[in-house]
Amino acid sequence: MDTKRTNKDVLIKGLKKMGLSLLCMFLGPTLIYVAFSNQEKPLYIPILIVAILICVLAVYLAFNGLKTIMDSMFDKPSSKKAS
């Protein structure tokens, strides 16, 4: 009987995605604050758009990273064929 083990390569990929998500979670709101504090500047709208996109990217990376981490722990190995 085989015991299930964590796929470490997939786990590392998931942790990298979570790290990028954490970076985006700080960068996005910081850029939103900068954009709203400089509303009279000509780059207000582009900075605000980029900041909102970074916030959306943070949420996407967080969900995708969690899914990847869960897949590394609970997915069946794809190298074995079911017979």
Kinemage of the C-alpha trace (Angstrom):
@kinemage 1
@onewidth
@group {chain A} dominant
@subgroup {mainchain}
@vectorlist {calphas} color= white
{ca met a 1} P 0.000 0.000 0.000
{ca asp a 2} L 1.419 3.323 -1.059
{ca thr a 3} L 1.232 6.263 1.272
{ca lys a 4} L 0.334 9.592 -0.241
{ca arg a 5} L 3.096 12.131 -0.180
{ca thr a 6} L 3.243 15.817 -0.962
{ca asn a 7} L 4.555 16.670 -4.405
{ca lys a 8} L 7.315 19.054 -3.373
{ca asp a 9} L 7.819 20.624 -6.831
{ca val a 10} L 4.152 21.594 -7.064
{ca leu a 11} L 4.220 22.798 -3.450
{ca ile a 12} L 7.155 25.118 -4.213
{ca lys a 13} L 5.274 26.547 -7.211
{ca gly a 14} L 2.268 27.222 -4.993
{ca leu a 15} L 4.395 28.914 -2.351
{ca lys a 16} L 6.008 31.130 -5.000
{ca lys a 17} L 2.559 32.177 -6.193
{ca met a 18} L 1.556 32.966 -2.614
{ca gly a 19} L 4.720 35.041 -2.173
{ca leu a 20} L 3.928 37.048 -5.308
{ca ser a 21} L 0.379 37.462 -4.039
{ca leu a 22} L 1.676 38.834 -0.744
{ca leu a 23} L 3.858 41.318 -2.611
{ca cys a 24} L 0.894 42.438 -4.712
{ca met a 25} L -1.286 42.727 -1.594
{ca phe a 26} L 1.036 45.419 -0.271
{ca leu a 27} L 1.891 47.082 -3.584
{ca gly a 28} L -1.692 47.495 -4.859
{ca pro a 29} L -3.177 49.402 -1.899
{ca thr a 30} L 0.000 51.491 -1.618
{ca leu a 31} L -0.371 52.582 -5.237
{ca ile a 32} L -4.071 53.301 -4.688
{ca tyr a 33} L -3.140 55.548 -1.760
{ca val a 34} L -0.512 57.322 -3.880
{ca ala a 35} L -3.001 57.805 -6.718
{ca phe a 36} L -5.716 59.246 -4.457
{ca ser a 37} L -3.285 61.565 -2.705
{ca asn a 38} L -2.191 63.055 -6.057
{ca gln a 39} L -5.499 63.539 -7.851
{ca glu a 40} L -4.412 66.789 -9.494
{ca lys a 41} L -1.441 65.134 -11.286
{ca pro a 42} L -1.784 63.969 -14.907
{ca leu a 43} L -0.802 60.376 -14.039
{ca tyr a 44} L -3.679 59.950 -11.556
{ca ile a 45} L -5.832 57.738 -13.793
{ca pro a 46} L -3.035 55.475 -15.146
{ca ile a 47} L -1.626 54.872 -11.647
{ca leu a 48} L -5.105 54.120 -10.314
{ca ile a 49} L -5.778 51.639 -13.134
{ca val a 50} L -2.440 49.881 -12.562
{ca ala a 51} L -3.099 49.753 -8.811
{ca ile a 52} L -6.535 48.182 -9.279
{ca leu a 53} L -5.085 45.623 -11.700
{ca ile a 54} L -2.384 44.735 -9.159
{ca cys a 55} L -5.072 44.238 -6.483
{ca val a 56} L -7.023 41.936 -8.807
{ca leu a 57} L -3.792 40.082 -9.606
{ca ala a 58} L -3.159 39.608 -5.865
{ca val a 59} L -6.555 37.958 -5.378
{ca tyr a 60} L -6.056 35.756 -8.460
{ca leu a 61} L -2.577 34.671 -7.355
{ca ala a 62} L -3.815 33.921 -3.839
{ca phe a 63} L -6.600 31.623 -5.061
{ca asn a 64} L -4.370 30.029 -7.682
{ca gly a 65} L -1.559 29.536 -5.168
{ca leu a 66} L -3.888 27.920 -2.626
{ca lys a 67} L -5.280 25.633 -5.311
{ca thr a 68} L -1.758 24.637 -6.345
{ca ile a 69} L -0.774 23.917 -2.742
{ca met a 70} L -3.902 21.812 -2.226
{ca asp a 71} L -3.191 19.942 -5.472
{ca ser a 72} L 0.319 19.157 -4.274
{ca met a 73} L -1.071 17.550 -1.120
{ca phe a 74} L -4.272 15.852 -2.243
{ca asp a 75} L -4.033 15.111 -5.992
{ca lys a 76} L -3.301 11.631 -7.193
{ca pro a 77} L 0.093 11.332 -8.885
{ca ser a 78} L -0.242 11.641 -12.649
{ca ser a 79} L 2.759 9.402 -13.350
{ca lys a 80} L 0.913 6.241 -12.240
{ca lys a 81} L -1.683 4.755 -14.531
{ca ala a 82} L -4.946 3.513 -13.129
{ca ser a 83} L -5.508 -0.123 -13.931
